[in-house]
Every structure is written in structure tokens, then in C-alpha cells.
Amino acid sequence: MKIYHNPRCRKSREGIEYLTQKKASFEIINYMNEGISETKMKQLLNKLGLKPLQLIRKNEKIWRENFKDKNLSDDQIIHLLCEEPKLMERPIIEAKNKAVIGRPKENIDRLI
């Protein structure tokens, strides 16, 4: 199991704490430092069952000021998520062929 983690995000830290409490074996992916490739982003979206726009944090300043009113294609949004990773909903927990957004943290139970 992997958790895509932003250390500055309280919900992301809560996700790690929740996995630890559940005694789950997991790997932390600090995507803010390591980045995410467009190929991996497409895989995550597929496992989440989401469209790229659904993974965008629409209250982020970058989104509101630069992209909110633009008609972007799925590929453009995927590219944007990889270039501006803080726009991604978090945390994402991935296990084999499924993934969930760990908000609320009880969503993680679907993978354990």
C-alpha cells in the first residue's frame, strides 16, 4: 500500500496516523518532493475512478487565479496536476488495483 503524502497537509498526516493505528503496511510517497509522472497520475485516476478535474483542489489560490474559468482538457489537467502537485486532493492511498482519497480518513478502510 502507498500513501501519496503532503507533509504540510493536516489531512495527509492524519492519513498516515490512521494507517499506523490500523497496523497497515505502507510506503510514504512525498509527491511534493518526488513529483508524479503523467503516466502515474493517469493510473491513479483510473484506480480512483475519477476524472482529472475531480482531483483538483478548487479552493487553491493557483487554481482560482489562473485556471478556474479555463476550459481545460483532461490531458491539460493531468499535466497541471503534475506541474502543480499541491492542486491534488490528498492524501491518496493506493493498494493494488484500487485507490481512495483519504478524506475522510475512514475511506481508507475500503483498502485495508
MARZA-690188 format. One record per residue: residue number from 1; x, y, z of N, C-alpha, C in turn. Coordinates in steps of 0.05 Angstrom, whole numbers, padded with zeros to 5 digits. Layout:
// residues N
<pt i="NUM" n_x="X" n_y="Y" n_z="Z" ca_x="X" ca_y="Y" ca_z="Z" c_x="X" c_y="Y" c_z="Z"/>
...
//
This chain:
// residues 112
<pt i="1" n_x="00017" n_y="-00023" n_z="00000" ca_x="00000" ca_y="00000" ca_z="00000" c_x="00018" c_y="00025" c_z="00000"/>
<pt i="2" n_x="00009" n_y="00046" n_z="-00014" ca_x="00024" ca_y="00071" ca_z="-00015" c_x="00005" c_y="00094" c_z="-00007"/>
<pt i="3" n_x="00017" n_y="00113" n_z="00006" ca_x="00002" ca_y="00138" ca_z="00012" c_x="00017" c_y="00161" c_z="-00001"/>
<pt i="4" n_x="00003" n_y="00176" n_z="-00018" ca_x="00015" ca_y="00199" ca_z="-00030" c_x="00010" c_y="00222" c_z="-00011"/>
<pt i="5" n_x="00032" n_y="00232" n_z="00000" ca_x="00031" ca_y="00248" ca_z="00024" c_x="00043" c_y="00276" c_z="00019"/>
<pt i="6" n_x="00029" n_y="00296" n_z="00030" ca_x="00040" ca_y="00323" ca_z="00031" c_x="00045" c_y="00330" c_z="00060"/>
<pt i="7" n_x="00070" n_y="00331" n_z="00069" ca_x="00076" ca_y="00335" ca_z="00097" c_x="00063" c_y="00361" c_z="00109"/>
<pt i="8" n_x="00057" n_y="00380" n_z="00093" ca_x="00045" ca_y="00405" ca_z="00103" c_x="00015" c_y="00403" c_z="00107"/>
<pt i="9" n_x="00003" n_y="00381" n_z="00099" ca_x="-00026" ca_y="00378" ca_z="00099" c_x="-00035" c_y="00362" c_z="00124"/>
<pt i="10" n_x="-00052" n_y="00374" n_z="00140" ca_x="-00062" ca_y="00360" ca_z="00165" c_x="-00076" c_y="00334" c_z="00158"/>
<pt i="11" n_x="-00093" n_y="00334" n_z="00137" ca_x="-00108" ca_y="00310" ca_z="00129" c_x="-00089" c_y="00288" c_z="00120"/>
<pt i="12" n_x="-00068" n_y="00296" n_z="00107" ca_x="-00048" ca_y="00276" ca_z="00098" c_x="-00034" c_y="00264" c_z="00122"/>
<pt i="13" n_x="-00027" n_y="00280" n_z="00141" ca_x="-00014" ca_y="00270" ca_z="00165" c_x="-00033" c_y="00252" c_z="00180"/>
<pt i="14" n_x="-00059" n_y="00259" n_z="00181" ca_x="-00079" ca_y="00242" ca_z="00194" c_x="-00081" c_y="00215" c_z="00180"/>
<pt i="15" n_x="-00078" n_y="00215" n_z="00154" ca_x="-00079" ca_y="00190" ca_z="00139" c_x="-00057" c_y="00171" c_z="00146"/>
<pt i="16" n_x="-00033" n_y="00182" n_z="00150" ca_x="-00010" ca_y="00166" ca_z="00159" c_x="-00016" c_y="00155" c_z="00187"/>
<pt i="17" n_x="-00025" n_y="00172" n_z="00204" ca_x="-00032" ca_y="00164" ca_z="00231" c_x="-00053" c_y="00142" c_z="00232"/>
<pt i="18" n_x="-00073" n_y="00145" n_z="00215" ca_x="-00094" ca_y="00125" ca_z="00213" c_x="-00084" c_y="00098" c_z="00204"/>
<pt i="19" n_x="-00067" n_y="00098" n_z="00183" ca_x="-00055" ca_y="00073" ca_z="00173" c_x="-00038" c_y="00060" c_z="00194"/>
<pt i="20" n_x="-00023" n_y="00076" n_z="00209" ca_x="-00006" ca_y="00066" ca_z="00230" c_x="-00024" c_y="00054" c_z="00252"/>
<pt i="21" n_x="-00045" n_y="00067" n_z="00260" ca_x="-00063" ca_y="00056" ca_z="00280" c_x="-00076" c_y="00029" c_z="00272"/>
<pt i="22" n_x="-00081" n_y="00027" n_z="00246" ca_x="-00093" ca_y="00003" ca_z="00235" c_x="-00072" c_y="-00019" c_z="00230"/>
<pt i="23" n_x="-00047" n_y="-00013" n_z="00236" ca_x="-00024" ca_y="-00031" ca_z="00233" c_x="-00021" c_y="-00041" c_z="00204"/>
<pt i="24" n_x="-00027" n_y="-00022" n_z="00185" ca_x="-00025" ca_y="-00028" ca_z="00157" c_x="00004" c_y="-00024" c_z="00149"/>
<pt i="25" n_x="00013" n_y="-00040" n_z="00130" ca_x="00040" ca_y="-00037" ca_z="00118" c_x="00037" c_y="-00018" c_z="00095"/>
<pt i="26" n_x="00053" n_y="00004" n_z="00095" ca_x="00050" ca_y="00024" ca_z="00074" c_x="00077" c_y="00038" c_z="00069"/>
<pt i="27" n_x="00078" n_y="00049" n_z="00046" ca_x="00101" ca_y="00065" ca_z="00037" c_x="00091" c_y="00094" c_z="00034"/>
<pt i="28" n_x="00107" n_y="00113" n_z="00043" ca_x="00100" ca_y="00141" ca_z="00041" c_x="00113" c_y="00152" c_z="00016"/>
<pt i="29" n_x="00097" n_y="00164" n_z="-00002" ca_x="00107" ca_y="00177" ca_z="-00026" c_x="00103" c_y="00207" c_z="-00021"/>
<pt i="30" n_x="00125" n_y="00221" n_z="-00018" ca_x="00124" ca_y="00250" ca_z="-00014" c_x="00124" c_y="00263" c_z="-00042"/>
<pt i="31" n_x="00100" n_y="00264" n_z="-00054" ca_x="00098" ca_y="00273" ca_z="-00081" c_x="00105" c_y="00302" c_z="-00085"/>
<pt i="32" n_x="00105" n_y="00317" n_z="-00063" ca_x="00112" ca_y="00345" ca_z="-00065" c_x="00142" c_y="00348" c_z="-00072"/>
<pt i="33" n_x="00158" n_y="00329" n_z="-00062" ca_x="00187" ca_y="00329" ca_z="-00068" c_x="00194" c_y="00312" c_z="-00092"/>
<pt i="34" n_x="00181" n_y="00288" n_z="-00093" ca_x="00188" ca_y="00268" ca_z="-00114" c_x="00174" c_y="00273" c_z="-00140"/>
<pt i="35" n_x="00151" n_y="00286" n_z="-00139" ca_x="00134" ca_y="00291" ca_z="-00163" c_x="00119" c_y="00266" c_z="-00170"/>
<pt i="36" n_x="00101" n_y="00269" n_z="-00189" ca_x="00086" ca_y="00247" ca_z="-00200" c_x="00086" c_y="00250" c_z="-00231"/>
<pt i="37" n_x="00093" n_y="00228" n_z="-00244" ca_x="00093" ca_y="00229" ca_z="-00274" c_x="00064" c_y="00229" c_z="-00284"/>
<pt i="38" n_x="00061" n_y="00238" n_z="-00309" ca_x="00035" ca_y="00239" ca_z="-00321" c_x="00024" c_y="00210" c_z="-00324"/>
<pt i="39" n_x="00041" n_y="00191" n_z="-00330" ca_x="00033" ca_y="00163" ca_z="-00332" c_x="00022" c_y="00154" c_z="-00305"/>
<pt i="40" n_x="00036" n_y="00159" n_z="-00283" ca_x="00028" ca_y="00151" ca_z="-00257" c_x="00002" c_y="00165" c_z="-00249"/>
<pt i="41" n_x="-00001" n_y="00191" n_z="-00256" ca_x="-00025" ca_y="00206" ca_z="-00250" c_x="-00049" c_y="00193" c_z="-00264"/>
<pt i="42" n_x="-00046" n_y="00185" n_z="-00288" ca_x="-00068" ca_y="00171" ca_z="-00303" c_x="-00075" c_y="00145" c_z="-00289"/>
<pt i="43" n_x="-00055" n_y="00130" n_z="-00280" ca_x="-00060" ca_y="00105" ca_z="-00266" c_x="-00076" c_y="00110" c_z="-00240"/>
<pt i="44" n_x="-00067" n_y="00130" n_z="-00225" ca_x="-00082" ca_y="00137" ca_z="-00201" c_x="-00110" c_y="00145" c_z="-00206"/>
<pt i="45" n_x="-00115" n_y="00162" n_z="-00226" ca_x="-00142" ca_y="00170" ca_z="-00233" c_x="-00159" c_y="00146" c_z="-00240"/>
<pt i="46" n_x="-00147" n_y="00127" n_z="-00255" ca_x="-00162" ca_y="00103" ca_z="-00263" c_x="-00169" c_y="00087" c_z="-00238"/>
<pt i="47" n_x="-00150" n_y="00083" n_z="-00220" ca_x="-00156" ca_y="00068" ca_z="-00195" c_x="-00176" c_y="00083" c_z="-00177"/>
<pt i="48" n_x="-00175" n_y="00109" n_z="-00177" ca_x="-00194" ca_y="00125" ca_z="-00162" c_x="-00222" c_y="00125" c_z="-00175"/>
<pt i="49" n_x="-00223" n_y="00121" n_z="-00201" ca_x="-00248" ca_y="00123" ca_z="-00215" c_x="-00257" c_y="00152" c_z="-00218"/>
<pt i="50" n_x="-00238" n_y="00170" n_z="-00221" ca_x="-00244" ca_y="00199" ca_z="-00223" c_x="-00234" c_y="00210" c_z="-00249"/>
<pt i="51" n_x="-00247" n_y="00232" n_z="-00257" ca_x="-00238" ca_y="00248" ca_z="-00279" c_x="-00217" c_y="00268" c_z="-00268"/>
<pt i="52" n_x="-00198" n_y="00277" n_z="-00284" ca_x="-00177" ca_y="00295" ca_z="-00273" c_x="-00188" c_y="00319" c_z="-00258"/>
<pt i="53" n_x="-00209" n_y="00331" n_z="-00268" ca_x="-00220" ca_y="00355" ca_z="-00255" c_x="-00229" c_y="00349" c_z="-00227"/>
<pt i="54" n_x="-00238" n_y="00324" n_z="-00222" ca_x="-00248" ca_y="00317" ca_z="-00195" c_x="-00225" c_y="00314" c_z="-00175"/>
<pt i="55" n_x="-00201" n_y="00313" n_z="-00184" ca_x="-00178" ca_y="00311" ca_z="-00166" c_x="-00166" c_y="00338" c_z="-00159"/>
<pt i="56" n_x="-00176" n_y="00359" n_z="-00171" ca_x="-00166" ca_y="00386" ca_z="-00167" c_x="-00178" c_y="00398" c_z="-00141"/>
<pt i="57" n_x="-00160" n_y="00410" n_z="-00125" ca_x="-00169" ca_y="00425" ca_z="-00101" c_x="-00176" c_y="00453" c_z="-00111"/>
<pt i="58" n_x="-00202" n_y="00458" n_z="-00115" ca_x="-00211" ca_y="00482" ca_z="-00129" c_x="-00210" c_y="00507" c_z="-00112"/>
<pt i="59" n_x="-00204" n_y="00505" n_z="-00086" ca_x="-00201" ca_y="00528" ca_z="-00069" c_x="-00172" c_y="00538" c_z="-00068"/>
<pt i="60" n_x="-00154" n_y="00523" n_z="-00080" ca_x="-00125" ca_y="00532" ca_z="-00080" c_x="-00123" c_y="00558" c_z="-00097"/>
<pt i="61" n_x="-00107" n_y="00576" n_z="-00087" ca_x="-00103" ca_y="00602" ca_z="-00100" c_x="-00094" c_y="00599" c_z="-00129"/>
<pt i="62" n_x="-00075" n_y="00581" n_z="-00134" ca_x="-00065" ca_y="00577" ca_z="-00161" c_x="-00088" c_y="00571" c_z="-00180"/>
<pt i="63" n_x="-00106" n_y="00553" n_z="-00172" ca_x="-00129" ca_y="00545" ca_z="-00188" c_x="-00148" c_y="00569" c_z="-00193"/>
<pt i="64" n_x="-00155" n_y="00582" n_z="-00171" ca_x="-00175" ca_y="00604" ca_z="-00172" c_x="-00165" c_y="00627" c_z="-00190"/>
<pt i="65" n_x="-00139" n_y="00633" n_z="-00187" ca_x="-00129" ca_y="00656" ca_z="-00201" c_x="-00120" c_y="00651" c_z="-00230"/>
<pt i="66" n_x="-00113" n_y="00626" n_z="-00236" ca_x="-00102" ca_y="00620" ca_z="-00263" c_x="-00117" c_y="00601" c_z="-00281"/>
<pt i="67" n_x="-00134" n_y="00584" n_z="-00269" ca_x="-00145" ca_y="00562" ca_z="-00285" c_x="-00176" c_y="00559" c_z="-00282"/>
<pt i="68" n_x="-00187" n_y="00570" n_z="-00262" ca_x="-00215" ca_y="00566" ca_z="-00255" c_x="-00234" c_y="00569" c_z="-00279"/>
<pt i="69" n_x="-00231" n_y="00590" n_z="-00294" ca_x="-00250" ca_y="00596" ca_z="-00315" c_x="-00241" c_y="00586" c_z="-00343"/>
<pt i="70" n_x="-00220" n_y="00570" n_z="-00343" ca_x="-00210" ca_y="00560" ca_z="-00369" c_x="-00222" c_y="00532" c_z="-00374"/>
<pt i="71" n_x="-00226" n_y="00527" n_z="-00400" ca_x="-00237" ca_y="00502" ca_z="-00408" c_x="-00214" c_y="00483" c_z="-00416"/>
<pt i="72" n_x="-00204" n_y="00468" n_z="-00396" ca_x="-00180" ca_y="00452" ca_z="-00400" c_x="-00188" c_y="00423" c_z="-00406"/>
<pt i="73" n_x="-00173" n_y="00410" n_z="-00423" ca_x="-00177" ca_y="00382" ca_z="-00430" c_x="-00167" c_y="00365" c_z="-00407"/>
<pt i="74" n_x="-00175" n_y="00340" n_z="-00406" ca_x="-00165" ca_y="00321" ca_z="-00386" c_x="-00135" c_y="00320" c_z="-00386"/>
<pt i="75" n_x="-00123" n_y="00318" n_z="-00410" ca_x="-00094" ca_y="00317" ca_z="-00411" c_x="-00080" c_y="00342" c_z="-00400"/>
<pt i="76" n_x="-00093" n_y="00365" n_z="-00405" ca_x="-00082" ca_y="00390" ca_z="-00395" c_x="-00084" c_y="00391" c_z="-00364"/>
<pt i="77" n_x="-00105" n_y="00381" n_z="-00353" ca_x="-00109" ca_y="00380" ca_z="-00324" c_x="-00089" c_y="00360" c_z="-00312"/>
<pt i="78" n_x="-00085" n_y="00338" n_z="-00324" ca_x="-00065" ca_y="00318" ca_z="-00315" c_x="-00037" c_y="00331" c_z="-00314"/>
<pt i="79" n_x="-00030" n_y="00345" n_z="-00336" ca_x="-00005" ca_y="00359" ca_z="-00337" c_x="-00003" c_y="00380" c_z="-00315"/>
<pt i="80" n_x="-00024" n_y="00395" n_z="-00310" ca_x="-00025" ca_y="00415" ca_z="-00289" c_x="-00021" c_y="00402" c_z="-00262"/>
<pt i="81" n_x="-00034" n_y="00380" n_z="-00256" ca_x="-00032" ca_y="00366" ca_z="-00231" c_x="-00003" c_y="00357" c_z="-00226"/>
<pt i="82" n_x="00011" n_y="00349" n_z="-00247" ca_x="00039" ca_y="00341" ca_z="-00245" c_x="00058" c_y="00365" c_z="-00241"/>
<pt i="83" n_x="00051" n_y="00387" n_z="-00253" ca_x="00067" ca_y="00412" ca_z="-00251" c_x="00062" c_y="00427" c_z="-00225"/>
<pt i="84" n_x="00038" n_y="00425" n_z="-00215" ca_x="00030" ca_y="00439" ca_z="-00190" c_x="00017" c_y="00419" c_z="-00171"/>
<pt i="85" n_x="00034" n_y="00402" n_z="-00159" ca_x="00023" ca_y="00379" ca_z="-00144" c_x="00006" c_y="00387" c_z="-00120"/>
<pt i="86" n_x="00009" n_y="00412" n_z="-00110" ca_x="-00008" ca_y="00420" ca_z="-00087" c_x="-00037" c_y="00423" c_z="-00095"/>
<pt i="87" n_x="-00043" n_y="00422" n_z="-00121" ca_x="-00071" ca_y="00424" ca_z="-00130" c_x="-00086" c_y="00397" c_z="-00127"/>
<pt i="88" n_x="-00071" n_y="00376" n_z="-00121" ca_x="-00082" ca_y="00349" ca_z="-00119" c_x="-00096" c_y="00344" c_z="-00092"/>
<pt i="89" n_x="-00120" n_y="00334" n_z="-00093" ca_x="-00134" ca_y="00325" ca_z="-00068" c_x="-00115" c_y="00305" c_z="-00054"/>
<pt i="90" n_x="-00116" n_y="00306" n_z="-00028" ca_x="-00098" ca_y="00288" ca_z="-00013" c_x="-00110" c_y="00281" c_z="00014"/>
<pt i="91" n_x="-00099" n_y="00260" n_z="00025" ca_x="-00080" ca_y="00241" ca_z="00014" c_x="-00093" c_y="00221" c_z="-00004"/>
<pt i="92" n_x="-00078" n_y="00210" n_z="-00022" ca_x="-00087" ca_y="00188" ca_z="-00038" c_x="-00073" c_y="00163" c_z="-00028"/>
<pt i="93" n_x="-00089" n_y="00142" n_z="-00023" ca_x="-00079" ca_y="00117" ca_z="-00014" c_x="-00084" c_y="00097" c_z="-00037"/>
<pt i="94" n_x="-00063" n_y="00082" n_z="-00045" ca_x="-00064" ca_y="00064" ca_z="-00067" c_x="-00057" c_y="00036" c_z="-00057"/>
<pt i="95" n_x="-00073" n_y="00017" n_z="-00066" ca_x="-00068" ca_y="-00011" ca_z="-00060" c_x="-00076" c_y="-00028" c_z="-00084"/>
<pt i="96" n_x="-00057" n_y="-00041" n_z="-00096" ca_x="-00061" ca_y="-00058" ca_z="-00119" c_x="-00077" c_y="-00044" c_z="-00140"/>
<pt i="97" n_x="-00103" n_y="-00053" n_z="-00145" ca_x="-00119" ca_y="-00042" ca_z="-00167" c_x="-00138" c_y="-00020" c_z="-00159"/>
<pt i="98" n_x="-00136" n_y="-00011" n_z="-00134" ca_x="-00155" ca_y="00009" ca_z="-00124" c_x="-00140" c_y="00032" c_z="-00110"/>
<pt i="99" n_x="-00153" n_y="00055" n_z="-00108" ca_x="-00143" ca_y="00077" ca_z="-00093" c_x="-00166" c_y="00093" c_z="-00082"/>
<pt i="100" n_x="-00161" n_y="00107" n_z="-00061" ca_x="-00182" ca_y="00125" ca_z="-00049" c_x="-00169" c_y="00151" c_z="-00040"/>
<pt i="101" n_x="-00185" n_y="00171" n_z="-00038" ca_x="-00176" ca_y="00196" ca_z="-00026" c_x="-00183" c_y="00193" c_z="00004"/>
<pt i="102" n_x="-00163" n_y="00197" n_z="00021" ca_x="-00166" ca_y="00192" ca_z="00049" c_x="-00180" c_y="00214" c_z="00064"/>
<pt i="103" n_x="-00200" n_y="00225" n_z="00053" ca_x="-00217" ca_y="00246" ca_z="00066" c_x="-00246" c_y="00238" c_z="00063"/>
<pt i="104" n_x="-00259" n_y="00231" n_z="00082" ca_x="-00250" ca_y="00227" ca_z="00110" c_x="-00232" c_y="00203" c_z="00112"/>
<pt i="105" n_x="-00217" n_y="00201" n_z="00133" ca_x="-00197" ca_y="00180" ca_z="00136" c_x="-00209" c_y="00152" c_z="00136"/>
<pt i="106" n_x="-00235" n_y="00150" n_z="00143" ca_x="-00248" ca_y="00124" ca_z="00142" c_x="-00250" c_y="00113" c_z="00114"/>
<pt i="107" n_x="-00247" n_y="00129" n_z="00094" ca_x="-00246" ca_y="00119" ca_z="00066" c_x="-00224" c_y="00099" c_z="00062"/>
<pt i="108" n_x="-00203" n_y="00101" n_z="00078" ca_x="-00180" ca_y="00083" ca_z="00076" c_x="-00188" c_y="00054" c_z="00083"/>
<pt i="109" n_x="-00209" n_y="00051" n_z="00099" ca_x="-00218" ca_y="00025" ca_z="00107" c_x="-00226" c_y="00008" c_z="00082"/>
<pt i="110" n_x="-00233" n_y="00020" n_z="00060" ca_x="-00240" ca_y="00005" ca_z="00036" c_x="-00216" c_y="-00010" c_z="00024"/>
<pt i="111" n_x="-00192" n_y="-00002" n_z="00032" ca_x="-00168" ca_y="-00015" ca_z="00021" c_x="-00154" c_y="-00033" c_z="00041"/>
<pt i="112" n_x="-00162" n_y="-00032" n_z="00066" ca_x="-00148" ca_y="-00048" ca_z="00087" c_x="-00161" c_y="-00075" c_z="00089"/>
//
